[in-house]
Amino acid sequence: MVSAVDAQLILCDAAQADPAGGKVHMLGAGWSVTSSPTAPHSVVVLAKIPWDRANQKIRFSLVLRTADGEAVTLQTPDGRDVGVEHEGDVEVGRPPGIPHGSMLDTSFVLNLPPLPLSPGRYEWRLEIAEETRFAAFTARSAG
């Protein structure tokens, strides 16, 4: 049996991942209400990878969705609709000397420009391995 990945999402004003240590440096972390359009902000993913999943590529997707579960799309200057999303793989090796069975830390940050969202409820949905996690927020009128 494959062990589950444990992950959490944190919304913050700004963040930077430390690729060497698996840490994230955050400013203004933990909000759930913002203005519309949003200010620049970050979505932080902190994940614990099970020992038995070390050295394996683990697929993830991070998608901004409306309260109805629809993927948010924004129009580019050339008229194309694009989703507000990020996907990729994470792979974590076992550091030397770590005890057998330890969870392995990994993290990443999605830094975003201001988003012209309509006022309403939204959620970032992370799908990683067999797990789904959410970070919900409300965008309200700036006035």
MDTraj code that builds the backbone (N, CA, C; nanometers):
import mdtraj as md
import numpy as np

residues = "MET VAL SER ALA VAL ASP ALA GLN LEU ILE LEU CYS ASP ALA ALA GLN ALA ASP PRO ALA GLY GLY LYS VAL HIS MET LEU GLY ALA GLY TRP SER VAL THR SER SER PRO THR ALA PRO HIS SER VAL VAL VAL LEU ALA LYS ILE PRO TRP ASP ARG ALA ASN GLN LYS ILE ARG PHE SER LEU VAL LEU ARG THR ALA ASP GLY GLU ALA VAL THR LEU GLN THR PRO ASP GLY ARG ASP VAL GLY VAL GLU HIS GLU GLY ASP VAL GLU VAL GLY ARG PRO PRO GLY ILE PRO HIS GLY SER MET LEU ASP THR SER PHE VAL LEU ASN LEU PRO PRO LEU PRO LEU SER PRO GLY ARG TYR GLU TRP ARG LEU GLU ILE ALA GLU GLU THR ARG PHE ALA ALA PHE THR ALA ARG SER ALA GLY".split()
xyz = np.array([
    [0.0832, -0.1181, 0.0000],
    [0.0000, 0.0000, 0.0000],
    [0.0880, 0.1249, 0.0000],
    [0.0488, 0.2239, -0.0808],
    [0.1235, 0.3485, -0.0902],
    [0.0710, 0.4454, 0.0149],
    [0.1615, 0.5075, 0.0894],
    [0.1226, 0.6035, 0.1925],
    [0.0775, 0.7343, 0.1305],
    [-0.0138, 0.8024, 0.1990],
    [-0.0701, 0.9277, 0.1496],
    [0.0232, 1.0452, 0.1751],
    [0.0199, 1.1399, 0.0824],
    [0.0906, 1.2662, 0.0977],
    [0.0031, 1.3566, 0.1843],
    [0.0646, 1.4290, 0.2774],
    [-0.0074, 1.5247, 0.3600],
    [0.0326, 1.6640, 0.3125],
    [-0.0656, 1.7484, 0.2814],
    [-0.0336, 1.8817, 0.2299],
    [-0.1288, 1.9848, 0.2882],
    [-0.0817, 2.1079, 0.2929],
    [-0.1682, 2.2189, 0.3315],
    [-0.1381, 2.3388, 0.2428],
    [-0.2407, 2.4224, 0.2258],
    [-0.2304, 2.5441, 0.1466],
    [-0.2419, 2.6641, 0.2388],
    [-0.1622, 2.7660, 0.2128],
    [-0.1677, 2.8896, 0.2904],
    [-0.1663, 3.0059, 0.1917],
    [-0.2620, 3.0969, 0.2074],
    [-0.2654, 3.2189, 0.1272],
    [-0.1894, 3.3273, 0.2014],
    [-0.1062, 3.4035, 0.1294],
    [-0.0297, 3.5085, 0.1937],
    [-0.0018, 3.6222, 0.0957],
    [0.0447, 3.7331, 0.1501],
    [0.0743, 3.8498, 0.0674],
    [0.1959, 3.8273, -0.0212],
    [0.2960, 3.7580, 0.0308],
    [0.4181, 3.7310, -0.0449],
    [0.4878, 3.6106, 0.0166],
    [0.5582, 3.5352, -0.0669],
    [0.6301, 3.4176, -0.0166],
    [0.7463, 3.3836, -0.1088],
    [0.8440, 3.3169, -0.0488],
    [0.9598, 3.2708, -0.1235],
    [0.9981, 3.1336, -0.0698],
    [1.0119, 3.0379, -0.1595],
    [1.0518, 2.9025, -0.1198],
    [1.2040, 2.8970, -0.1081],
    [1.2514, 2.8217, -0.0100],
    [1.3938, 2.7961, 0.0086],
    [1.4208, 2.6570, -0.0473],
    [1.4714, 2.6478, -0.1699],
    [1.4856, 2.5165, -0.2328],
    [1.5794, 2.4213, -0.1593],
    [1.6744, 2.4741, -0.0844],
    [1.7697, 2.3878, -0.0154],
    [1.7113, 2.3231, 0.1089],
    [1.6226, 2.3945, 0.1804],
    [1.5775, 2.3441, 0.3087],
    [1.4320, 2.3039, 0.3164],
    [1.3550, 2.3203, 0.2078],
    [1.2140, 2.2856, 0.2119],
    [1.1291, 2.3844, 0.2893],
    [1.1897, 2.4953, 0.3318],
    [1.1168, 2.5965, 0.4081],
    [1.0569, 2.6999, 0.3138],
    [0.9611, 2.7776, 0.3674],
    [0.9027, 2.8894, 0.2943],
    [0.9057, 3.0118, 0.3849],
    [0.9445, 3.1236, 0.3286],
    [0.9434, 3.2505, 0.4006],
    [0.8186, 3.3253, 0.3543],
    [0.7285, 3.3588, 0.4503],
    [0.5998, 3.4192, 0.4170],
    [0.5820, 3.5539, 0.4860],
    [0.5073, 3.6416, 0.4177],
    [0.4641, 3.7688, 0.4754],
    [0.3125, 3.7752, 0.4625],
    [0.2462, 3.8209, 0.5658],
    [0.1016, 3.8374, 0.5609],
    [0.0283, 3.7066, 0.5381],
    [0.0665, 3.6029, 0.6074],
    [0.0103, 3.4690, 0.5857],
    [-0.1223, 3.4491, 0.6574],
    [-0.2094, 3.3722, 0.5951],
    [-0.3310, 3.3269, 0.6606],
    [-0.4565, 3.4060, 0.6322],
    [-0.4599, 3.4886, 0.5295],
    [-0.5807, 3.5664, 0.5036],
    [-0.6859, 3.4838, 0.4297],
    [-0.8113, 3.5303, 0.4364],
    [-0.9202, 3.4641, 0.3643],
    [-1.0173, 3.5641, 0.3019],
    [-0.9879, 3.6937, 0.3141],
    [-1.0671, 3.7985, 0.2500],
    [-0.9699, 3.8943, 0.1815],
    [-1.0019, 3.9317, 0.0571],
    [-0.9178, 4.0232, -0.0183],
    [-1.0064, 4.1139, -0.1019],
    [-0.9469, 4.2142, -0.1612],
    [-1.0231, 4.3038, -0.2476],
    [-1.0226, 4.2496, -0.3909],
    [-1.1049, 4.3099, -0.4738],
    [-1.1068, 4.2744, -0.6148],
    [-1.0934, 4.4031, -0.6949],
    [-0.9921, 4.4144, -0.7799],
    [-0.8946, 4.3102, -0.8090],
    [-0.8048, 4.2828, -0.6885],
    [-0.7498, 4.1647, -0.6867],
    [-0.6639, 4.1275, -0.5745],
    [-0.5325, 4.2043, -0.5817],
    [-0.4646, 4.2115, -0.4719],
    [-0.3259, 4.2582, -0.4705],
    [-0.2387, 4.1407, -0.5157],
    [-0.1133, 4.1666, -0.5521],
    [-0.0243, 4.0531, -0.5759],
    [-0.0246, 3.9653, -0.4513],
    [-0.0221, 3.8357, -0.4694],
    [-0.0248, 3.7455, -0.3544],
    [0.0383, 3.6115, -0.3909],
    [0.0457, 3.5235, -0.2918],
    [0.1099, 3.3932, -0.3093],
    [0.0232, 3.2826, -0.2517],
    [0.0331, 3.1670, -0.3143],
    [-0.0264, 3.0446, -0.2615],
    [0.0908, 2.9538, -0.2245],
    [0.0963, 2.9155, -0.0982],
    [0.2057, 2.8321, -0.0487],
    [0.1541, 2.6903, -0.0293],
    [0.2307, 2.5935, -0.0768],
    [0.2000, 2.4524, -0.0557],
    [0.3106, 2.3936, 0.0306],
    [0.2720, 2.3431, 0.1474],
    [0.3638, 2.2715, 0.2361],
    [0.3212, 2.1253, 0.2334],
    [0.4120, 2.0372, 0.1983],
    [0.3755, 1.8960, 0.1860],
    [0.4730, 1.8073, 0.2621],
    [0.4182, 1.6995, 0.3141],
    [0.4954, 1.5940, 0.3798],
    [0.4826, 1.4702, 0.2911],
    [0.5955, 1.4243, 0.2427],
    [0.5985, 1.3090, 0.1536],
    [0.6377, 1.1858, 0.2357],
    [0.5593, 1.0794, 0.2277],
    [0.5929, 0.9584, 0.3041],
    [0.7258, 0.8969, 0.2590],
    [0.7907, 0.8339, 0.3522],
    [0.9193, 0.7669, 0.3302],
    [0.9159, 0.6761, 0.2074],
    [0.8076, 0.5996, 0.1937],
    [0.8002, 0.5035, 0.0836],
    [0.7709, 0.5685, -0.0520],
    [0.7542, 0.7029, -0.0543],
    [0.7316, 0.7730, -0.1812],
    [0.8509, 0.8612, -0.2180],
    [0.9617, 0.8446, -0.1440],
    [1.0832, 0.9191, -0.1758],
    [1.1336, 0.8771, -0.3133],
    [1.1985, 0.9718, -0.3813],
    [1.2599, 0.9471, -0.5119],
    [1.1597, 0.9039, -0.6186],
    [1.0350, 0.9459, -0.6024],
    [0.9306, 0.9208, -0.7025],
    [0.8709, 1.0542, -0.7434],
    [0.8408, 1.0703, -0.8709],
    [0.7713, 1.1902, -0.9150],
    [0.6259, 1.1799, -0.8718],
    [0.5787, 1.2845, -0.8071],
    [0.4401, 1.2898, -0.7606],
    [0.3752, 1.4087, -0.8315],
    [0.2735, 1.3818, -0.9091],
    [0.2044, 1.4832, -0.9887],
    [0.1143, 1.5693, -0.8998],
    [0.1061, 1.6995, -0.9315],
    [0.0138, 1.7875, -0.8612],
    [-0.0481, 1.8861, -0.9597],
    [-0.1642, 1.9374, -0.9221],
    [-0.2243, 2.0506, -0.9930],
    [-0.2843, 2.1444, -0.8901],
    [-0.2727, 2.2731, -0.9158],
    [-0.3240, 2.3774, -0.8290],
    [-0.4085, 2.4684, -0.9175],
    [-0.5396, 2.4721, -0.8919],
    [-0.6324, 2.5422, -0.9801],
    [-0.7201, 2.6363, -0.8972],
    [-0.7397, 2.7584, -0.9472],
    [-0.8321, 2.8520, -0.8853],
    [-0.9718, 2.8236, -0.9395],
    [-1.0674, 2.8038, -0.8475],
    [-1.2054, 2.7700, -0.8856],
    [-1.3033, 2.8662, -0.8192],
    [-1.4197, 2.8802, -0.8822],
    [-1.5276, 2.9600, -0.8252],
    [-1.5961, 2.8793, -0.7160],
    [-1.6912, 2.9426, -0.6478],
    [-1.7681, 2.8733, -0.5439],
    [-1.8474, 2.7566, -0.6022],
    [-1.8788, 2.7625, -0.7316],
    [-1.9518, 2.6547, -0.7984],
    [-1.8605, 2.5443, -0.8497],
    [-1.7298, 2.5576, -0.8263],
    [-1.6351, 2.4545, -0.8688],
    [-1.5831, 2.4708, -1.0103],
    [-1.6215, 2.5783, -1.0780],
    [-1.5739, 2.6025, -1.2144],
    [-1.4328, 2.6620, -1.2111],
    [-1.3479, 2.6180, -1.3024],
    [-1.2135, 2.6743, -1.3123],
    [-1.2228, 2.8203, -1.3547],
    [-1.1478, 2.9066, -1.2883],
    [-1.1447, 3.0491, -1.3221],
    [-1.0582, 3.0676, -1.4456],
    [-1.1092, 3.1448, -1.5414],
    [-1.0304, 3.1815, -1.6587],
    [-1.0243, 3.3335, -1.6677],
    [-0.9121, 3.3825, -1.7156],
    [-0.8922, 3.5253, -1.7376],
    [-0.8545, 3.5461, -1.8834],
    [-0.8884, 3.6623, -1.9363],
    [-0.8589, 3.6903, -2.0755],
    [-0.7242, 3.7603, -2.0874],
    [-0.6420, 3.7109, -2.1787],
    [-0.5117, 3.7713, -2.2055],
    [-0.5311, 3.8939, -2.2947],
    [-0.4298, 3.9808, -2.3037],
    [-0.4425, 4.0988, -2.3902],
    [-0.4744, 4.0644, -2.5363],
    [-0.4334, 3.9465, -2.5813],
    [-0.4634, 3.9081, -2.7201],
    [-0.5966, 3.8332, -2.7334],
    [-0.6775, 3.8334, -2.6253],
    [-0.8131, 3.7789, -2.6333],
    [-0.8293, 3.6314, -2.6007],
    [-0.7220, 3.5634, -2.5620],
    [-0.7325, 3.4213, -2.5257],
    [-0.7778, 3.4065, -2.3813],
    [-0.8565, 3.3033, -2.3535],
    [-0.8933, 3.2694, -2.2159],
    [-0.7931, 3.1687, -2.1624],
    [-0.7365, 3.1981, -2.0452],
    [-0.6405, 3.1060, -1.9828],
    [-0.6835, 3.0784, -1.8400],
    [-0.6606, 2.9560, -1.7961],
    [-0.6923, 2.9177, -1.6595],
    [-0.5893, 2.9720, -1.5621],
    [-0.6334, 2.9949, -1.4394],
    [-0.5433, 3.0376, -1.3325],
    [-0.5041, 2.9101, -1.2601],
    [-0.3907, 2.8533, -1.3003],
    [-0.3527, 2.7212, -1.2522],
    [-0.2033, 2.6998, -1.2673],
    [-0.1570, 2.5983, -1.1978],
    [-0.0167, 2.5569, -1.2060],
    [-0.0133, 2.4062, -1.1827],
    [0.0622, 2.3369, -1.2646],
    [0.0771, 2.1926, -1.2422],
    [0.2201, 2.1506, -1.2673],
    [0.2543, 2.0372, -1.2105],
    [0.3899, 1.9871, -1.2244],
    [0.4096, 1.8621, -1.1417],
    [0.5356, 1.8351, -1.1111],
    [0.5740, 1.7190, -1.0315],
    [0.6615, 1.7642, -0.9158],
    [0.6511, 1.6941, -0.8043],
    [0.7474, 1.7092, -0.6962],
    [0.8165, 1.5749, -0.6784],
    [0.9419, 1.5817, -0.6423],
    [1.0184, 1.4601, -0.6141],
    [1.1138, 1.4926, -0.5004],
    [1.1087, 1.4118, -0.3972],
    [1.1897, 1.4362, -0.2778],
    [1.2792, 1.3158, -0.2533],
    [1.4072, 1.3425, -0.2326],
    [1.5009, 1.2370, -0.1967],
    [1.5119, 1.2244, -0.0458],
    [1.5684, 1.1137, -0.0024],
    [1.5901, 1.0936, 0.1410],
    [1.7273, 1.1491, 0.1793],
    [1.7303, 1.2450, 0.2716],
    [1.8595, 1.2972, 0.3172],
    [1.9385, 1.1884, 0.3911],
    [2.0704, 1.1935, 0.3853],
    [2.1508, 1.0951, 0.4572],
    [2.1231, 1.1008, 0.6073],
    [2.1129, 0.9859, 0.6693],
    [2.1005, 0.9767, 0.8140],
    [1.9610, 0.9974, 0.8695],
    [1.8619, 1.0229, 0.7861],
    [1.7260, 1.0433, 0.8374],
    [1.6679, 0.9074, 0.8773],
    [1.6016, 0.8990, 0.9922],
    [1.5489, 0.7701, 1.0377],
    [1.4434, 0.7118, 0.9427],
    [1.4460, 0.5816, 0.9287],
    [1.3500, 0.5102, 0.8449],
    [1.2068, 0.5464, 0.8869],
    [1.1213, 0.5722, 0.7896],
    [0.9817, 0.6034, 0.8163],
    [0.9514, 0.7512, 0.8340],
    [1.0536, 0.8363, 0.8334],
    [1.0321, 0.9805, 0.8506],
    [0.9558, 1.0384, 0.7322],
    [0.8716, 1.1379, 0.7604],
    [0.8078, 1.2137, 0.6538],
    [0.9105, 1.3119, 0.5983],
    [0.9036, 1.3371, 0.4681],
    [1.0008, 1.4215, 0.4004],
    [0.9339, 1.5524, 0.3585],
    [0.9927, 1.6650, 0.3971],
    [0.9346, 1.7957, 0.3691],
    [0.9636, 1.8413, 0.2271],
    [0.8625, 1.9017, 0.1666],
    [0.8817, 1.9736, 0.0412],
    [0.7816, 2.0879, 0.0392],
    [0.8116, 2.1883, -0.0376],
    [0.7220, 2.3031, -0.0462],
    [0.7420, 2.3719, -0.1798],
    [0.6413, 2.4467, -0.2197],
    [0.6556, 2.5345, -0.3346],
    [0.5592, 2.6500, -0.3210],
    [0.5857, 2.7542, -0.3996],
    [0.5096, 2.8782, -0.3923],
    [0.4641, 2.9154, -0.5326],
    [0.3385, 2.9571, -0.5427],
    [0.2871, 3.0145, -0.6661],
    [0.2656, 3.1633, -0.6397],
    [0.3488, 3.2476, -0.7004],
    [0.3369, 3.3925, -0.6849],
    [0.2505, 3.4459, -0.7978],
    [0.1521, 3.5289, -0.7612],
    [0.0523, 3.5749, -0.8578],
    [0.0490, 3.7267, -0.8674],
    [0.0222, 3.7775, -0.9875],
    [0.0007, 3.9215, -1.0027],
    [-0.1401, 3.9558, -0.9553],
    [-0.1778, 4.0821, -0.9571],
    [-0.3169, 4.1150, -0.9257],
    [-0.4117, 4.0401, -1.0199],
    [-0.5194, 3.9869, -0.9645],
    [-0.6176, 3.9132, -1.0445],
    [-0.7487, 3.9911, -1.0472],
    [-0.8039, 4.0164, -1.1661],
    [-0.9297, 4.0903, -1.1770],
    [-1.0503, 3.9988, -1.1559],
    [-1.0680, 3.9527, -1.0346],
    [-1.1770, 3.8602, -1.0037],
    [-1.3056, 3.9364, -0.9748],
    [-1.4173, 3.8811, -1.0156],
    [-1.5467, 3.9368, -0.9755],
    [-1.5637, 3.9129, -0.8264],
    [-1.6320, 4.0043, -0.7560],
    [-1.6554, 3.9785, -0.6138],
    [-1.7262, 3.8444, -0.5948],
    [-1.6853, 3.7706, -0.4942],
    [-1.7447, 3.6403, -0.4665],
    [-1.6497, 3.5490, -0.3931],
    [-1.6881, 3.4237, -0.3838],
    [-1.6130, 3.3212, -0.3110],
    [-1.5320, 3.2389, -0.4107],
    [-1.4082, 3.2083, -0.3735],
    [-1.3170, 3.1310, -0.4586],
    [-1.2433, 3.0296, -0.3726],
    [-1.1808, 2.9338, -0.4385],
    [-1.0948, 2.8411, -0.3668],
    [-0.9815, 2.7963, -0.4566],
    [-0.8662, 2.7843, -0.3952],
    [-0.7542, 2.7179, -0.4601],
    [-0.7693, 2.5703, -0.4284],
    [-0.7646, 2.4860, -0.5294],
    [-0.7777, 2.3416, -0.5100],
    [-0.6467, 2.2748, -0.5513],
    [-0.5853, 2.2078, -0.4554],
    [-0.4626, 2.1323, -0.4804],
    [-0.4968, 1.9851, -0.4878],
    [-0.4584, 1.9230, -0.5969],
    [-0.4667, 1.7774, -0.6089],
    [-0.3235, 1.7274, -0.6188],
    [-0.2854, 1.6457, -0.5206],
    [-0.1501, 1.5912, -0.5166],
    [-0.1601, 1.4459, -0.4745],
    [-0.1014, 1.3600, -0.5569],
    [-0.1124, 1.2159, -0.5351],
    [-0.2609, 1.1815, -0.5231],
    [-0.3028, 1.1204, -0.4168],
    [-0.4429, 1.0805, -0.3992],
    [-0.5200, 1.1791, -0.3132],
    [-0.4614, 1.2926, -0.2821],
    [-0.5205, 1.3873, -0.1874],
    [-0.5693, 1.5150, -0.2565],
    [-0.6727, 1.5768, -0.1995],
    [-0.7214, 1.7071, -0.2443],
    [-0.7293, 1.7983, -0.1236],
    [-0.6745, 1.9176, -0.1384],
    [-0.6770, 2.0181, -0.0321],
    [-0.7313, 2.1483, -0.0892],
    [-0.7871, 2.2337, -0.0014],
    [-0.8499, 2.3583, -0.0433],
    [-0.8027, 2.4739, 0.0422],
    [-0.8013, 2.5927, -0.0173],
    [-0.7841, 2.7180, 0.0568],
    [-0.8851, 2.8151, -0.0028],
    [-0.9903, 2.8442, 0.0723],
    [-1.0987, 2.9295, 0.0231],
    [-1.0755, 3.0742, 0.0642],
    [-1.1264, 3.1654, -0.0188],
    [-1.1213, 3.3074, 0.0149],
    [-1.2354, 3.3810, -0.0531],
    [-1.2608, 3.5007, -0.0043],
    [-1.3642, 3.5874, -0.0596],
    [-1.2985, 3.7101, -0.1197],
    [-1.3380, 3.7437, -0.2420],
    [-1.2950, 3.8679, -0.3059],
    [-1.4127, 3.9645, -0.2954],
    [-1.3878, 4.0821, -0.2389],
    [-1.4962, 4.1794, -0.2237],
    [-1.4646, 4.3041, -0.3048],
    [-1.5661, 4.3809, -0.3311],
    [-1.5486, 4.5058, -0.4070],
    [-1.4498, 4.5958, -0.3354],
    [-1.3661, 4.6619, -0.4122],
    [-1.2639, 4.7499, -0.3530],
    [-1.3255, 4.8767, -0.2942],
    [-1.4461, 4.9133, -0.3366],
    [-1.5083, 5.0389, -0.2930],
    [-1.5764, 5.0322, -0.1665],
])
top = md.Topology()
chain = top.add_chain()
for i, resn in enumerate(residues, 1):
    res = top.add_residue(resn, chain, resSeq=i)
    for name in ("N", "CA", "C"):
        top.add_atom(name, md.element.get_by_symbol(name[0]), res)
traj = md.Trajectory(xyz[None], top)
